[in-house]
Amino acid sequence: MKYSIEVYGLTKEFDSLIAVDHISFKVKSGEIFGLLGPNGAGKTTTIHMLTTLLKPTSGTAKVAGFDIIKERNEVRQNIGIVFQEPALDNRLTGRENLEFHAMMYGIEKGEREKRIKEVLELVELADKADVLVRNYSGGMKRRLEIARGLINKPKVLFLDEPTLGLDAQTRRHIWEYIEELRKETKVTILITTHY
C-alpha cells in the first residue's frame, strides 16, 4: 500500500462552526506526518474523523486502505490511538493497563502476554511494568500511552498532542523516541501538535 492515509475534502461542521474545512492530504506508508496549528484549529477533530470516532459532514478518507465511513470496523482494527487526554488508570500497574487494553482488542491470552512484553521493551518500560502508573513520571506515562496505542500492531498510529504538558527536555526525548519507533516498527504515524 503506497498511502496509509488518504483524505479528500474532509469537512466537519458543528451547527454554524466549521471546525475542519475541506482538507485533503495523503500520508505515505511508514511516514511521520504532522498536523500543526494552534488550539482550536481542528487537529483533534480531524483525528476523531480519521479514527471513526466522529462522522464527517462531507468528504471522505481511507485509513490503512479502508473507508472511514463504510468500513469503520476495519479502520478500527488497523489503528492505534494516543489521545490528548490520558487513558491510563493510575491505580493499575503499567502491565495491568496494557492487559486491559489488549483484552478490549480481543487479543488472546498467550498473544496478549507476548505483545505486552514486546511493547514494554519497545518503549523502554519493561523494568517498570509492575509499578503503579501513579508513580510514573510524565514522560513514562506518555511512553506507556504509546505502548497502549501499539498493543494491537496497528498499521497507523495516531498521536494527538503527545508532548502536551511535558517539560522541554522530556518533550524533545519523546520526539526522538517517536522517530526511533517509526524506524523500528515501520508504522505510519500521524501527529498533531501546536509546538
Secondary structure, 3 states (H helix, E strand, C coil): CCEEEEEEEEEEEECCEEEEEEEEEEEECCCEEEEECCCCCCHHHHHHHHCCCCCCCEEEEEECCEECCCCHHHHHHCEEEECCCCCCCCCCEHHHHHHHHHHHCCCCHHHHHHHHHHHHHHCCCHHHCCCEHHHCCHHHHHHHHHHHHHCCCCCEEEEECCCCCCCHHHHHHHHHHHHHHHHHHCCEEEEEECC
